Amino acid sequence: MQIEQLTPELHLLRFDVGQAYLWQDEDSLSLIDTGPIGMGEAIRLAIKDLGRDPAELRRIVLTHAHGDHAGSAAEIRQWSDAPLLVHRYDVPLVEGVAPIPPPVLLDWERPLFAEVDGHLAAPPIAVDTELADGDVLDFGGGAQVISIPGHTEGSIAVHLPQHGVLFTGDAVAEYQGNVILGVFNQDRTAAMHSLSRLAGLDTELLCFGHGEPVRSGGTARLRELAAISHSEQ
């Protein structure tokens, strides 16, 4: 795992597949996604390496249920009692009471999906708090939960308007230098509508589930992508 500082409060935790984000407030830590299976101890050590106490972790927010984002949640539970927050539509997937629906793949996505298919499952874990669109979480000056169905029905973005930061989950990604609509969607039409909603936010820093962050001009990049994507429909 690699650790990269994006802002004084925010670090990117980069894994072999996907990435997570650690937000530092003065009196607490918040983790957005957990990475794939096997990263729980590495995340604990990363917190210590940053000079913080793992006991300061106050919440774990999952952008969606796929294993490359939720895979280490059960491992983190072994050393932290931080509550797990998930959109209500993805709660059954995280808790293992319903299977993860397969994506509807475009032809060019099929070889990519074959490479990562095994990373989509995660050990089941109980969810502490069900999220809904419009919820505001107590970190980063008020973290807004935005429902963005498409990749999964319960996918969310997390917006920190005071800091101009947007965590997109897999609704949007960076691939080979380009900002693209996220791949492996269960409902591509819904994903397009969700992209349009994200493009309406005021943001600078885009934090994706996969790929390099966009460090400035986030709103412009999202609006450009939304225009291109809708023109190709």
C-alpha positions in Angstrom: 0.0 0.0 0.0 1.1 3.5 -0.8 0.2 6.7 1.1 -0.1 10.0 -0.7 -1.0 13.3 0.9 -3.6 15.3 -1.2 -4.4 18.1 1.3 -3.3 18.8 4.9 -6.4 16.8 6.0 -6.6 14.1 3.3 -4.5 11.1 2.4 -4.9 8.7 -0.4 -4.4 5.0 0.4 -3.4 3.3 -2.8 -3.8 -0.5 -3.1 -3.0 -3.0 -5.9 -6.7 -2.8 -6.8 -8.5 0.5 -6.0 -7.9 3.0 -3.2 -9.4 4.4 -0.1 -9.2 7.9 1.6 -8.4 8.9 5.1 -9.8 12.3 6.3 -8.2 13.9 9.4 -10.1 16.3 11.5 -8.5 17.7 14.6 -10.3 15.3 17.0 -11.2 12.4 14.7 -10.5 10.3 11.6 -12.9 9.2 8.8 -12.2 6.4 6.3 -13.9 6.5 2.9 -13.8 2.9 1.6 -11.5 0.2 2.9 -9.8 -1.3 -0.1 -9.8 -5.0 -1.0 -9.5 -8.0 1.4 -6.2 -8.0 3.3 -5.7 -4.3 3.9 -7.1 -3.9 7.4 -3.8 -4.1 9.2 -2.0 -1.9 6.6 -4.6 0.8 7.2 -4.1 0.6 11.0 -0.3 1.0 10.5 -0.9 3.8 8.0 -2.8 5.7 10.6 0.0 5.3 13.1 2.6 6.3 10.5 0.7 9.6 10.1 1.1 10.2 13.8 -2.5 9.5 14.7 -4.1 6.9 17.0 -6.2 4.2 15.3 -8.7 4.6 18.2 -9.4 8.1 16.7 -11.2 6.4 13.7 -14.8 7.5 14.2 -16.5 6.2 11.0 -16.1 4.1 7.9 -18.1 5.2 4.9 -18.5 2.8 2.0 -19.3 4.3 -1.4 -20.7 0.9 -2.4 -20.6 -2.8 -1.7 -18.0 -4.1 -4.1 -15.1 -6.0 -2.5 -12.4 -3.7 -3.8 -14.1 -1.0 -1.6 -15.6 -3.0 1.2 -13.2 -5.9 1.4 -11.3 -4.9 4.5 -14.2 -3.6 6.5 -14.4 -6.8 8.6 -10.7 -6.7 9.3 -10.9 -3.1 10.5 -13.7 -4.2 12.8 -11.1 -6.4 14.6 -9.2 -3.3 15.8 -11.7 -0.5 15.7 -15.3 0.0 16.9 -15.9 2.7 14.3 -19.4 2.4 12.9 -19.8 1.3 9.3 -22.0 3.5 7.2 -23.6 2.3 3.9 -26.5 3.4 1.7 -29.6 1.5 2.6 -29.8 -0.1 -0.9 -26.4 -1.7 -0.6 -26.7 -2.8 3.0 -28.0 -6.3 2.1 -25.0 -6.7 -0.2 -22.5 -5.7 2.5 -24.2 -7.9 5.1 -24.2 -10.9 2.8 -28.0 -11.4 2.8 -28.2 -10.7 -1.0 -25.8 -11.4 -3.8 -24.1 -8.6 -5.6 -25.9 -8.2 -9.0 -23.6 -8.6 -12.0 -22.8 -5.6 -14.1 -24.1 -5.1 -17.6 -20.8 -5.0 -19.5 -20.0 -3.1 -22.7 -17.9 -5.1 -25.1 -14.7 -3.2 -24.3 -15.2 -3.7 -20.5 -15.3 -7.5 -20.7 -11.5 -8.2 -20.7 -11.1 -5.6 -17.9 -13.8 -7.2 -15.8 -12.2 -10.7 -16.2 -9.1 -9.3 -14.5 -10.9 -7.9 -11.4 -14.0 -10.2 -11.1 -12.5 -11.9 -8.1 -12.2 -8.7 -6.2 -15.9 -7.8 -6.1 -16.8 -10.2 -3.2 -16.1 -9.2 0.4 -16.6 -10.9 3.8 -20.1 -10.0 5.1 -20.2 -7.5 8.0 -23.0 -5.9 9.9 -23.8 -2.3 8.9 -24.2 0.1 11.8 -25.9 3.1 10.0 -28.0 3.1 6.9 -27.4 6.2 4.8 -29.8 8.1 2.5 -29.5 10.9 0.0 -29.1 14.2 1.7 -27.6 12.9 5.0 -24.9 15.1 6.5 -22.0 13.4 8.3 -20.0 15.0 11.1 -16.6 15.3 9.4 -14.9 17.7 7.0 -17.1 20.6 8.1 -20.2 18.6 7.1 -20.0 15.7 4.6 -22.9 15.5 2.3 -24.2 12.1 1.2 -25.3 12.0 -2.5 -27.1 9.1 -3.9 -25.7 8.1 -7.3 -27.2 4.8 -8.4 -25.9 3.1 -11.5 -22.7 1.4 -10.6 -24.7 -0.2 -7.8 -28.2 0.8 -6.7 -26.8 2.0 -3.4 -23.7 3.8 -4.6 -23.0 7.2 -3.0 -20.7 10.1 -3.4 -19.5 12.1 -0.4 -19.1 15.9 -0.9 -17.2 18.2 1.4 -18.3 21.6 0.2 -16.2 23.6 2.7 -13.1 22.0 1.2 -14.1 21.5 -2.4 -13.6 17.8 -2.2 -15.7 15.1 -3.8 -15.3 11.3 -3.3 -17.0 9.7 -6.3 -16.7 6.0 -5.6 -16.9 4.2 -8.9 -19.3 6.6 -10.5 -16.4 8.3 -12.2 -12.8 7.1 -12.7 -9.4 8.2 -14.2 -8.1 5.8 -16.9 -5.0 6.4 -19.0 -5.1 10.1 -18.2 -8.7 10.6 -19.0 -11.7 11.2 -16.6 -14.3 8.6 -17.6 -17.7 7.3 -16.6 -17.1 4.5 -14.1 -17.1 1.0 -15.6 -19.0 -2.2 -14.7 -22.3 -0.5 -14.1 -25.5 -2.3 -13.2 -27.6 0.4 -14.9 -25.7 2.6 -17.3 -28.6 5.0 -17.8 -28.9 5.6 -14.1 -25.1 6.0 -14.0 -25.3 8.8 -16.6 -28.0 10.6 -14.6 -25.8 10.3 -11.5 -22.9 11.8 -13.4 -25.0 14.8 -14.4 -25.9 15.3 -10.7 -22.2 15.2 -9.7 -21.4 17.7 -12.5 -23.8 20.2 -10.8 -21.7 20.3 -7.6 -19.0 23.0 -6.9 -15.8 21.0 -6.4 -12.1 21.2 -7.0 -10.6 17.9 -5.9 -12.0 14.7 -7.3 -11.2 11.6 -5.4 -12.0 8.4 -7.5 -12.2 4.8 -6.5 -9.7 4.1 -9.3 -7.1 6.3 -10.9 -5.3 9.5 -10.2 -7.3 12.3 -8.4 -8.1 15.5 -10.2 -6.5 18.1 -8.0 -8.2 21.2 -9.3 -11.0 22.2 -11.6 -13.1 19.2 -10.7 -16.5 20.8 -11.6 -15.2 21.7 -15.1 -13.9 18.1 -15.7 -17.2 16.6 -14.6 -19.2 18.9 -16.8 -17.0 18.1 -19.8 -17.4 14.4 -19.2 -21.1 14.7 -18.8 -21.5 16.6 -22.0 -19.4 14.1 -23.9 -21.1 11.0 -22.4 -24.6 12.3 -23.1 -23.7 13.2 -26.7 -22.5 9.6 -27.3 -25.8 8.0 -26.1 
